[in-house]
Amino acid sequence: MKKLDDTQMDLLMTNLDEDGKLSCLKAFKVARLIGVKPKEMDAITKSLNIKITNCELGVFGKLRFTDLDDNIYNKLSENFNQNKKVECEVAWHAAREKGASLKKVGSTINNSDIKVTHCQLGCFYDEEYEKYDDA
């Protein structure tokens, strides 16, 4: 893991919420600002006892979601594996392709049988998914 210099640390700390946590979206922003890959953010924040919260896709956190969107569900289903799992990055791309917000995609995932795997920030992955990925 990369050790942060004072400027990088300041950029990270000024993006924390009032509870001292870093939202999913801000974690992407901070990664860009401090010059690291998004996948490194989990290790960086864990080393500083900072939690990443409010996953835009509804995997963790306390964001409020709306209803499932059938068009988004159908788009995501094109990328399912055998267990109706889709990678985080694929879900983000689906949002861009459909012209939908991440909140709409997250709402669809959160209100359906879809599971997200391979967090782009490194927060989680799915060992079961890895078995299918390697096959």
CNS distance restraints for C-alpha pairs under 8 A (distance, minus, plus):
assign (resid   1 and name CA) (resid  40 and name CA) 7.28 0.50 0.50
assign (resid   1 and name CA) (resid  43 and name CA) 6.79 0.50 0.50
assign (resid   1 and name CA) (resid  44 and name CA) 6.84 0.50 0.50
assign (resid   2 and name CA) (resid  44 and name CA) 7.54 0.50 0.50
assign (resid   4 and name CA) (resid   8 and name CA) 5.52 0.50 0.50
assign (resid   4 and name CA) (resid   9 and name CA) 5.77 0.50 0.50
assign (resid   5 and name CA) (resid   9 and name CA) 6.07 0.50 0.50
assign (resid   6 and name CA) (resid  10 and name CA) 6.08 0.50 0.50
assign (resid   7 and name CA) (resid  11 and name CA) 6.27 0.50 0.50
assign (resid   8 and name CA) (resid  12 and name CA) 6.26 0.50 0.50
assign (resid   8 and name CA) (resid  33 and name CA) 7.74 0.50 0.50
assign (resid   8 and name CA) (resid  34 and name CA) 5.24 0.50 0.50
assign (resid   9 and name CA) (resid  13 and name CA) 6.08 0.50 0.50
assign (resid  10 and name CA) (resid  14 and name CA) 6.02 0.50 0.50
assign (resid  11 and name CA) (resid  15 and name CA) 6.60 0.50 0.50
assign (resid  11 and name CA) (resid  30 and name CA) 6.74 0.50 0.50
assign (resid  11 and name CA) (resid  33 and name CA) 7.25 0.50 0.50
assign (resid  11 and name CA) (resid  34 and name CA) 7.20 0.50 0.50
assign (resid  12 and name CA) (resid  16 and name CA) 6.95 0.50 0.50
assign (resid  12 and name CA) (resid  30 and name CA) 5.97 0.50 0.50
assign (resid  12 and name CA) (resid  34 and name CA) 7.99 0.50 0.50
assign (resid  15 and name CA) (resid  22 and name CA) 6.72 0.50 0.50
assign (resid  15 and name CA) (resid  26 and name CA) 6.56 0.50 0.50
assign (resid  15 and name CA) (resid  30 and name CA) 7.43 0.50 0.50
assign (resid  16 and name CA) (resid  20 and name CA) 5.20 0.50 0.50
assign (resid  16 and name CA) (resid  21 and name CA) 5.16 0.50 0.50
assign (resid  16 and name CA) (resid  22 and name CA) 4.80 0.50 0.50
assign (resid  16 and name CA) (resid  23 and name CA) 7.50 0.50 0.50
assign (resid  17 and name CA) (resid  21 and name CA) 5.37 0.50 0.50
assign (resid  17 and name CA) (resid  22 and name CA) 6.18 0.50 0.50
assign (resid  17 and name CA) (resid  23 and name CA) 7.49 0.50 0.50
assign (resid  20 and name CA) (resid  50 and name CA) 6.86 0.50 0.50
assign (resid  20 and name CA) (resid  51 and name CA) 7.85 0.50 0.50
assign (resid  21 and name CA) (resid  50 and name CA) 5.75 0.50 0.50
assign (resid  21 and name CA) (resid  51 and name CA) 5.11 0.50 0.50
assign (resid  21 and name CA) (resid  52 and name CA) 5.91 0.50 0.50
assign (resid  21 and name CA) (resid  53 and name CA) 6.53 0.50 0.50
assign (resid  22 and name CA) (resid  26 and name CA) 6.27 0.50 0.50
assign (resid  22 and name CA) (resid  27 and name CA) 6.12 0.50 0.50
assign (resid  22 and name CA) (resid  50 and name CA) 7.08 0.50 0.50
assign (resid  22 and name CA) (resid  51 and name CA) 6.21 0.50 0.50
assign (resid  22 and name CA) (resid  52 and name CA) 4.73 0.50 0.50
assign (resid  22 and name CA) (resid  53 and name CA) 5.97 0.50 0.50
assign (resid  23 and name CA) (resid  27 and name CA) 6.05 0.50 0.50
assign (resid  23 and name CA) (resid  52 and name CA) 5.51 0.50 0.50
assign (resid  23 and name CA) (resid  53 and name CA) 4.73 0.50 0.50
assign (resid  23 and name CA) (resid  54 and name CA) 5.43 0.50 0.50
assign (resid  23 and name CA) (resid  55 and name CA) 7.18 0.50 0.50
assign (resid  24 and name CA) (resid  28 and name CA) 6.68 0.50 0.50
assign (resid  24 and name CA) (resid  52 and name CA) 6.15 0.50 0.50
assign (resid  24 and name CA) (resid  53 and name CA) 5.88 0.50 0.50
assign (resid  24 and name CA) (resid  54 and name CA) 5.80 0.50 0.50
assign (resid  24 and name CA) (resid  55 and name CA) 5.23 0.50 0.50
assign (resid  24 and name CA) (resid  56 and name CA) 6.54 0.50 0.50
assign (resid  24 and name CA) (resid 121 and name CA) 7.99 0.50 0.50
assign (resid  25 and name CA) (resid  29 and name CA) 6.49 0.50 0.50
assign (resid  25 and name CA) (resid  55 and name CA) 7.92 0.50 0.50
assign (resid  25 and name CA) (resid  56 and name CA) 7.37 0.50 0.50
assign (resid  26 and name CA) (resid  30 and name CA) 5.97 0.50 0.50
assign (resid  27 and name CA) (resid  31 and name CA) 6.09 0.50 0.50
assign (resid  27 and name CA) (resid  38 and name CA) 7.41 0.50 0.50
assign (resid  27 and name CA) (resid  41 and name CA) 6.73 0.50 0.50
assign (resid  27 and name CA) (resid  52 and name CA) 7.30 0.50 0.50
assign (resid  27 and name CA) (resid 121 and name CA) 7.56 0.50 0.50
assign (resid  28 and name CA) (resid  32 and name CA) 6.43 0.50 0.50
assign (resid  28 and name CA) (resid  38 and name CA) 5.84 0.50 0.50
assign (resid  28 and name CA) (resid 121 and name CA) 7.50 0.50 0.50
assign (resid  29 and name CA) (resid  33 and name CA) 6.22 0.50 0.50
assign (resid  30 and name CA) (resid  34 and name CA) 5.98 0.50 0.50
assign (resid  31 and name CA) (resid  35 and name CA) 5.86 0.50 0.50
assign (resid  31 and name CA) (resid  36 and name CA) 5.07 0.50 0.50
assign (resid  31 and name CA) (resid  37 and name CA) 6.08 0.50 0.50
assign (resid  31 and name CA) (resid  38 and name CA) 5.38 0.50 0.50
assign (resid  31 and name CA) (resid  40 and name CA) 7.95 0.50 0.50
assign (resid  31 and name CA) (resid  41 and name CA) 6.66 0.50 0.50
assign (resid  32 and name CA) (resid  36 and name CA) 6.39 0.50 0.50
assign (resid  32 and name CA) (resid  37 and name CA) 7.44 0.50 0.50
assign (resid  32 and name CA) (resid  38 and name CA) 7.63 0.50 0.50
assign (resid  36 and name CA) (resid  40 and name CA) 6.61 0.50 0.50
assign (resid  36 and name CA) (resid  41 and name CA) 7.81 0.50 0.50
assign (resid  37 and name CA) (resid  41 and name CA) 7.42 0.50 0.50
assign (resid  38 and name CA) (resid 120 and name CA) 6.27 0.50 0.50
assign (resid  38 and name CA) (resid 121 and name CA) 4.90 0.50 0.50
assign (resid  38 and name CA) (resid 122 and name CA) 7.54 0.50 0.50
assign (resid  39 and name CA) (resid 119 and name CA) 7.81 0.50 0.50
assign (resid  39 and name CA) (resid 120 and name CA) 5.41 0.50 0.50
assign (resid  39 and name CA) (resid 121 and name CA) 4.08 0.50 0.50
assign (resid  39 and name CA) (resid 122 and name CA) 4.56 0.50 0.50
assign (resid  40 and name CA) (resid  44 and name CA) 6.30 0.50 0.50
assign (resid  40 and name CA) (resid 121 and name CA) 6.52 0.50 0.50
assign (resid  40 and name CA) (resid 122 and name CA) 6.52 0.50 0.50
assign (resid  41 and name CA) (resid  45 and name CA) 5.95 0.50 0.50
assign (resid  41 and name CA) (resid 121 and name CA) 5.60 0.50 0.50
assign (resid  41 and name CA) (resid 122 and name CA) 6.81 0.50 0.50
assign (resid  42 and name CA) (resid  46 and name CA) 5.98 0.50 0.50
assign (resid  42 and name CA) (resid  52 and name CA) 7.38 0.50 0.50
assign (resid  42 and name CA) (resid 121 and name CA) 5.89 0.50 0.50
assign (resid  42 and name CA) (resid 122 and name CA) 5.27 0.50 0.50
assign (resid  42 and name CA) (resid 123 and name CA) 5.38 0.50 0.50
assign (resid  43 and name CA) (resid  47 and name CA) 6.08 0.50 0.50
assign (resid  43 and name CA) (resid 122 and name CA) 7.61 0.50 0.50
assign (resid  44 and name CA) (resid  48 and name CA) 6.61 0.50 0.50
assign (resid  45 and name CA) (resid  49 and name CA) 6.10 0.50 0.50
assign (resid  45 and name CA) (resid  50 and name CA) 4.82 0.50 0.50
assign (resid  45 and name CA) (resid  51 and name CA) 6.44 0.50 0.50
assign (resid  45 and name CA) (resid  52 and name CA) 7.30 0.50 0.50
assign (resid  46 and name CA) (resid  50 and name CA) 5.71 0.50 0.50
assign (resid  46 and name CA) (resid  51 and name CA) 6.83 0.50 0.50
assign (resid  52 and name CA) (resid 123 and name CA) 7.89 0.50 0.50
assign (resid  53 and name CA) (resid  60 and name CA) 6.57 0.50 0.50
assign (resid  53 and name CA) (resid  61 and name CA) 4.98 0.50 0.50
assign (resid  53 and name CA) (resid  62 and name CA) 7.82 0.50 0.50
assign (resid  54 and name CA) (resid  58 and name CA) 7.23 0.50 0.50
assign (resid  54 and name CA) (resid  60 and name CA) 5.91 0.50 0.50
assign (resid  54 and name CA) (resid  61 and name CA) 3.85 0.50 0.50
assign (resid  54 and name CA) (resid  62 and name CA) 5.66 0.50 0.50
assign (resid  54 and name CA) (resid  63 and name CA) 5.70 0.50 0.50
assign (resid  55 and name CA) (resid  59 and name CA) 5.79 0.50 0.50
assign (resid  55 and name CA) (resid  60 and name CA) 5.39 0.50 0.50
assign (resid  55 and name CA) (resid  61 and name CA) 5.89 0.50 0.50
assign (resid  55 and name CA) (resid  63 and name CA) 7.59 0.50 0.50
assign (resid  56 and name CA) (resid  63 and name CA) 7.53 0.50 0.50
assign (resid  56 and name CA) (resid 102 and name CA) 6.20 0.50 0.50
assign (resid  56 and name CA) (resid 103 and name CA) 6.25 0.50 0.50
assign (resid  56 and name CA) (resid 106 and name CA) 5.85 0.50 0.50
assign (resid  57 and name CA) (resid  88 and name CA) 7.80 0.50 0.50
assign (resid  57 and name CA) (resid  91 and name CA) 7.97 0.50 0.50
assign (resid  57 and name CA) (resid 102 and name CA) 6.99 0.50 0.50
assign (resid  57 and name CA) (resid 103 and name CA) 7.08 0.50 0.50
assign (resid  57 and name CA) (resid 105 and name CA) 6.69 0.50 0.50
assign (resid  57 and name CA) (resid 106 and name CA) 3.74 0.50 0.50
assign (resid  57 and name CA) (resid 107 and name CA) 7.16 0.50 0.50
assign (resid  57 and name CA) (resid 109 and name CA) 6.64 0.50 0.50
assign (resid  57 and name CA) (resid 110 and name CA) 7.04 0.50 0.50
assign (resid  57 and name CA) (resid 116 and name CA) 7.76 0.50 0.50
assign (resid  58 and name CA) (resid  63 and name CA) 7.08 0.50 0.50
assign (resid  58 and name CA) (resid  65 and name CA) 7.94 0.50 0.50
assign (resid  58 and name CA) (resid 106 and name CA) 5.53 0.50 0.50
assign (resid  58 and name CA) (resid 107 and name CA) 7.25 0.50 0.50
assign (resid  58 and name CA) (resid 109 and name CA) 7.18 0.50 0.50
assign (resid  58 and name CA) (resid 110 and name CA) 5.52 0.50 0.50
assign (resid  59 and name CA) (resid 110 and name CA) 7.62 0.50 0.50
assign (resid  59 and name CA) (resid 116 and name CA) 7.09 0.50 0.50
assign (resid  65 and name CA) (resid 103 and name CA) 6.83 0.50 0.50
assign (resid  65 and name CA) (resid 104 and name CA) 7.75 0.50 0.50
assign (resid  65 and name CA) (resid 106 and name CA) 7.12 0.50 0.50
assign (resid  65 and name CA) (resid 107 and name CA) 4.85 0.50 0.50
assign (resid  65 and name CA) (resid 110 and name CA) 7.44 0.50 0.50
assign (resid  66 and name CA) (resid 103 and name CA) 7.98 0.50 0.50
assign (resid  66 and name CA) (resid 104 and name CA) 7.18 0.50 0.50
assign (resid  66 and name CA) (resid 107 and name CA) 5.34 0.50 0.50
assign (resid  66 and name CA) (resid 108 and name CA) 7.97 0.50 0.50
assign (resid  67 and name CA) (resid 104 and name CA) 7.90 0.50 0.50
assign (resid  67 and name CA) (resid 107 and name CA) 5.81 0.50 0.50
assign (resid  67 and name CA) (resid 108 and name CA) 6.46 0.50 0.50
assign (resid  67 and name CA) (resid 111 and name CA) 6.75 0.50 0.50
assign (resid  68 and name CA) (resid  73 and name CA) 7.49 0.50 0.50
assign (resid  68 and name CA) (resid 104 and name CA) 7.64 0.50 0.50
assign (resid  68 and name CA) (resid 107 and name CA) 5.70 0.50 0.50
assign (resid  68 and name CA) (resid 108 and name CA) 3.93 0.50 0.50
assign (resid  68 and name CA) (resid 109 and name CA) 7.32 0.50 0.50
assign (resid  68 and name CA) (resid 110 and name CA) 7.84 0.50 0.50
assign (resid  68 and name CA) (resid 111 and name CA) 5.64 0.50 0.50
assign (resid  68 and name CA) (resid 112 and name CA) 6.98 0.50 0.50
assign (resid  69 and name CA) (resid  73 and name CA) 6.17 0.50 0.50
assign (resid  69 and name CA) (resid 104 and name CA) 7.19 0.50 0.50
assign (resid  69 and name CA) (resid 105 and name CA) 7.77 0.50 0.50
assign (resid  69 and name CA) (resid 107 and name CA) 7.76 0.50 0.50
assign (resid  69 and name CA) (resid 108 and name CA) 5.53 0.50 0.50
assign (resid  70 and name CA) (resid  74 and name CA) 6.08 0.50 0.50
assign (resid  70 and name CA) (resid 108 and name CA) 7.83 0.50 0.50
assign (resid  71 and name CA) (resid  75 and name CA) 6.29 0.50 0.50
assign (resid  72 and name CA) (resid  76 and name CA) 6.14 0.50 0.50
assign (resid  72 and name CA) (resid  94 and name CA) 7.44 0.50 0.50
assign (resid  72 and name CA) (resid  95 and name CA) 7.90 0.50 0.50
assign (resid  72 and name CA) (resid  98 and name CA) 7.25 0.50 0.50
assign (resid  72 and name CA) (resid 105 and name CA) 6.47 0.50 0.50
assign (resid  72 and name CA) (resid 108 and name CA) 6.90 0.50 0.50
assign (resid  73 and name CA) (resid  77 and name CA) 6.01 0.50 0.50
assign (resid  73 and name CA) (resid 108 and name CA) 6.32 0.50 0.50
assign (resid  73 and name CA) (resid 109 and name CA) 7.57 0.50 0.50
assign (resid  74 and name CA) (resid  78 and name CA) 6.69 0.50 0.50
assign (resid  75 and name CA) (resid  79 and name CA) 7.59 0.50 0.50
assign (resid  75 and name CA) (resid  94 and name CA) 6.83 0.50 0.50
assign (resid  76 and name CA) (resid  80 and name CA) 6.78 0.50 0.50
assign (resid  76 and name CA) (resid  86 and name CA) 7.27 0.50 0.50
assign (resid  76 and name CA) (resid  90 and name CA) 7.86 0.50 0.50
assign (resid  76 and name CA) (resid  91 and name CA) 6.76 0.50 0.50
assign (resid  76 and name CA) (resid  94 and name CA) 6.78 0.50 0.50
assign (resid  77 and name CA) (resid  84 and name CA) 7.41 0.50 0.50
assign (resid  79 and name CA) (resid  86 and name CA) 6.23 0.50 0.50
assign (resid  79 and name CA) (resid  90 and name CA) 7.55 0.50 0.50
assign (resid  80 and name CA) (resid  84 and name CA) 4.92 0.50 0.50
assign (resid  80 and name CA) (resid  85 and name CA) 5.31 0.50 0.50
assign (resid  80 and name CA) (resid  86 and name CA) 5.30 0.50 0.50
assign (resid  81 and name CA) (resid  85 and name CA) 5.60 0.50 0.50
assign (resid  81 and name CA) (resid  86 and name CA) 6.83 0.50 0.50
assign (resid  81 and name CA) (resid 132 and name CA) 7.91 0.50 0.50
assign (resid  84 and name CA) (resid 113 and name CA) 6.94 0.50 0.50
assign (resid  84 and name CA) (resid 114 and name CA) 5.23 0.50 0.50
assign (resid  84 and name CA) (resid 115 and name CA) 6.38 0.50 0.50
assign (resid  85 and name CA) (resid 114 and name CA) 5.64 0.50 0.50
assign (resid  85 and name CA) (resid 115 and name CA) 4.63 0.50 0.50
assign (resid  85 and name CA) (resid 116 and name CA) 5.58 0.50 0.50
assign (resid  85 and name CA) (resid 117 and name CA) 6.54 0.50 0.50
assign (resid  85 and name CA) (resid 129 and name CA) 7.73 0.50 0.50
assign (resid  86 and name CA) (resid  90 and name CA) 6.64 0.50 0.50
assign (resid  86 and name CA) (resid  91 and name CA) 6.91 0.50 0.50
assign (resid  86 and name CA) (resid 114 and name CA) 7.14 0.50 0.50
assign (resid  86 and name CA) (resid 115 and name CA) 6.35 0.50 0.50
assign (resid  86 and name CA) (resid 116 and name CA) 5.11 0.50 0.50
assign (resid  86 and name CA) (resid 117 and name CA) 6.00 0.50 0.50
assign (resid  87 and name CA) (resid  91 and name CA) 6.48 0.50 0.50
assign (resid  87 and name CA) (resid 116 and name CA) 5.55 0.50 0.50
assign (resid  87 and name CA) (resid 117 and name CA) 4.72 0.50 0.50
assign (resid  87 and name CA) (resid 118 and name CA) 5.39 0.50 0.50
assign (resid  87 and name CA) (resid 119 and name CA) 7.22 0.50 0.50
assign (resid  88 and name CA) (resid  92 and name CA) 6.38 0.50 0.50
assign (resid  88 and name CA) (resid 116 and name CA) 5.75 0.50 0.50
assign (resid  88 and name CA) (resid 117 and name CA) 5.89 0.50 0.50
assign (resid  88 and name CA) (resid 118 and name CA) 5.82 0.50 0.50
assign (resid  88 and name CA) (resid 119 and name CA) 5.30 0.50 0.50
assign (resid  88 and name CA) (resid 120 and name CA) 6.30 0.50 0.50
assign (resid  89 and name CA) (resid  93 and name CA) 6.25 0.50 0.50
assign (resid  89 and name CA) (resid 118 and name CA) 7.83 0.50 0.50
assign (resid  89 and name CA) (resid 119 and name CA) 7.45 0.50 0.50
assign (resid  89 and name CA) (resid 120 and name CA) 6.35 0.50 0.50
assign (resid  90 and name CA) (resid  94 and name CA) 6.14 0.50 0.50
assign (resid  91 and name CA) (resid  95 and name CA) 6.43 0.50 0.50
assign (resid  91 and name CA) (resid 105 and name CA) 6.99 0.50 0.50
assign (resid  92 and name CA) (resid  96 and name CA) 6.67 0.50 0.50
assign (resid  92 and name CA) (resid 102 and name CA) 6.71 0.50 0.50
assign (resid  92 and name CA) (resid 105 and name CA) 7.87 0.50 0.50
assign (resid  93 and name CA) (resid  97 and name CA) 6.11 0.50 0.50
assign (resid  94 and name CA) (resid  98 and name CA) 5.97 0.50 0.50
assign (resid  94 and name CA) (resid 100 and name CA) 7.95 0.50 0.50
assign (resid  94 and name CA) (resid 105 and name CA) 7.71 0.50 0.50
assign (resid  95 and name CA) (resid  99 and name CA) 5.92 0.50 0.50
assign (resid  95 and name CA) (resid 100 and name CA) 4.79 0.50 0.50
assign (resid  95 and name CA) (resid 101 and name CA) 5.79 0.50 0.50
assign (resid  95 and name CA) (resid 102 and name CA) 5.75 0.50 0.50
assign (resid  95 and name CA) (resid 104 and name CA) 7.84 0.50 0.50
assign (resid  95 and name CA) (resid 105 and name CA) 6.10 0.50 0.50
assign (resid  96 and name CA) (resid 100 and name CA) 6.31 0.50 0.50
assign (resid  96 and name CA) (resid 101 and name CA) 7.59 0.50 0.50
assign (resid 100 and name CA) (resid 104 and name CA) 6.19 0.50 0.50
assign (resid 100 and name CA) (resid 105 and name CA) 7.01 0.50 0.50
assign (resid 101 and name CA) (resid 105 and name CA) 6.56 0.50 0.50
assign (resid 102 and name CA) (resid 106 and name CA) 5.84 0.50 0.50
assign (resid 103 and name CA) (resid 107 and name CA) 5.86 0.50 0.50
assign (resid 104 and name CA) (resid 108 and name CA) 6.20 0.50 0.50
assign (resid 105 and name CA) (resid 109 and name CA) 6.25 0.50 0.50
assign (resid 106 and name CA) (resid 110 and name CA) 5.82 0.50 0.50
assign (resid 107 and name CA) (resid 111 and name CA) 6.01 0.50 0.50
assign (resid 108 and name CA) (resid 112 and name CA) 6.11 0.50 0.50
assign (resid 109 and name CA) (resid 113 and name CA) 7.15 0.50 0.50
assign (resid 109 and name CA) (resid 114 and name CA) 5.45 0.50 0.50
assign (resid 109 and name CA) (resid 115 and name CA) 7.00 0.50 0.50
assign (resid 109 and name CA) (resid 116 and name CA) 7.93 0.50 0.50
assign (resid 110 and name CA) (resid 114 and name CA) 7.63 0.50 0.50
assign (resid 117 and name CA) (resid 124 and name CA) 7.04 0.50 0.50
assign (resid 117 and name CA) (resid 125 and name CA) 5.11 0.50 0.50
assign (resid 117 and name CA) (resid 126 and name CA) 5.54 0.50 0.50
assign (resid 117 and name CA) (resid 129 and name CA) 7.48 0.50 0.50
assign (resid 118 and name CA) (resid 122 and name CA) 7.17 0.50 0.50
assign (resid 118 and name CA) (resid 124 and name CA) 6.04 0.50 0.50
assign (resid 118 and name CA) (resid 125 and name CA) 4.21 0.50 0.50
assign (resid 118 and name CA) (resid 126 and name CA) 6.60 0.50 0.50
assign (resid 119 and name CA) (resid 123 and name CA) 5.71 0.50 0.50
assign (resid 119 and name CA) (resid 124 and name CA) 5.41 0.50 0.50
assign (resid 119 and name CA) (resid 125 and name CA) 6.14 0.50 0.50
assign (resid 126 and name CA) (resid 130 and name CA) 6.42 0.50 0.50
assign (resid 127 and name CA) (resid 131 and name CA) 6.68 0.50 0.50
assign (resid 128 and name CA) (resid 132 and name CA) 7.01 0.50 0.50
assign (resid 129 and name CA) (resid 133 and name CA) 6.11 0.50 0.50
assign (resid 130 and name CA) (resid 134 and name CA) 6.14 0.50 0.50
assign (resid 131 and name CA) (resid 135 and name CA) 6.45 0.50 0.50
